């Protein structure tokens, strides 16, 4: 490979036609219907992977007096249906957000951790 080109788009929607037409082969933004728009164009070559560390966050503007109150922020957090948001807003590609930002995919497996410890001792 002589060079690496990183195309920039103003939005994910602006990049979709480039993916669909095969003009670009990789990107890092939300692409709905990834299988339909990208993989199906060249199933032998095109693949996708979503790392389990990309939590989508809801940021609240704490300059608003109401949102400065912890009890209000807790109520908003409790009211969110994270599973439904995951399906509707992220097409289920990533695990639902967790308040700790640690997804289940990031937690070490008990057996694996034990194995790693045994091999190092």
C-alpha positions in Angstrom: 0.0 0.0 0.0 1.6 3.3 -1.1 -0.9 5.6 0.7 -3.9 5.7 3.0 -6.8 8.0 2.1 -9.2 9.1 4.8 -12.2 10.7 3.2 -14.2 13.2 5.2 -17.9 13.6 4.9 -20.2 16.2 6.6 -22.5 13.4 7.9 -23.0 9.6 7.7 -25.7 10.2 5.2 -23.2 11.9 2.9 -20.9 8.9 3.1 -23.5 6.3 2.3 -23.4 6.6 -1.5 -19.7 6.3 -1.4 -20.0 3.1 0.5 -22.8 1.7 -1.6 -20.9 2.4 -4.9 -17.6 1.0 -3.6 -15.7 4.3 -3.8 -14.5 3.8 -0.2 -13.8 0.7 1.7 -13.8 1.8 5.3 -15.2 4.4 7.6 -16.1 5.2 11.2 -19.6 6.5 11.4 -23.1 5.0 11.9 -24.3 3.4 8.7 -27.9 2.1 8.8 -28.5 -1.2 7.0 -24.7 -1.9 6.8 -25.3 -5.4 5.4 -27.6 -4.1 2.6 -25.6 -0.9 1.7 -22.1 -2.3 2.0 -21.7 -6.0 2.5 -24.2 -7.1 -0.2 -22.4 -4.9 -2.8 -19.4 -7.3 -2.6 -20.1 -10.1 0.0 -16.9 -11.9 -0.8 -14.8 -8.9 0.3 -16.9 -6.4 2.3 -17.2 -7.0 6.0 -18.1 -4.9 9.0 -17.2 -5.0 12.7 -18.4 -2.8 15.5 -15.9 -2.6 18.4 -17.7 -3.1 21.7 -16.2 0.0 23.2 -18.1 2.7 21.4 -20.9 3.7 23.7 -23.4 6.3 22.4 -23.9 8.9 25.0 -26.6 11.4 25.9 -25.0 14.6 27.0 -27.1 17.0 29.0 -26.5 20.8 29.0 -25.7 21.5 32.7 -26.0 25.2 32.2 -29.8 24.8 32.3 -30.9 25.1 36.0 -33.2 22.1 35.8 -30.6 19.8 34.4 -28.1 20.9 37.0 -30.1 18.9 39.6 -28.8 15.4 40.1 -32.3 14.1 40.9 -33.5 15.3 37.5 -30.6 13.6 35.7 -31.2 10.4 37.6 -34.9 10.5 36.6 -34.0 10.9 32.9 -31.5 8.0 33.1 -34.1 5.8 34.8 -36.7 6.7 32.2 -34.6 5.8 29.2 -35.4 2.5 27.6 -31.8 1.6 26.6 -32.7 -1.6 24.7 -35.3 0.2 22.6 -32.9 3.1 21.9 -30.3 0.5 20.9 -32.6 -1.1 18.3 -34.2 2.2 17.0 -31.2 4.5 17.0 -28.2 2.1 16.5 -29.9 -0.8 14.6 -28.8 -3.1 17.4 -25.2 -3.0 16.2 -23.7 -2.1 19.6 -24.8 -3.2 23.1 -27.1 -0.8 25.0 -25.2 2.0 26.8 -24.3 1.4 30.4 -24.0 4.2 32.9 -20.5 2.9 33.8 -19.5 3.0 30.1 -18.3 -0.6 30.5 -20.2 -2.9 28.2 -20.5 -6.6 28.9 -18.2 -7.3 26.0 -15.4 -5.4 27.8 -15.6 -7.5 31.0 -13.1 -10.3 31.2 -14.6 -13.8 31.1 -13.9 -15.6 34.4 -12.4 -18.7 32.8 -10.3 -16.7 30.4 -8.9 -14.5 33.1 -8.0 -17.6 35.1 -6.3 -19.1 32.1 -4.3 -15.9 31.5 -3.2 -15.9 35.2 -2.1 -19.5 35.1 0.0 -19.1 31.9 1.8 -16.1 33.5 2.8 -17.9 36.8 
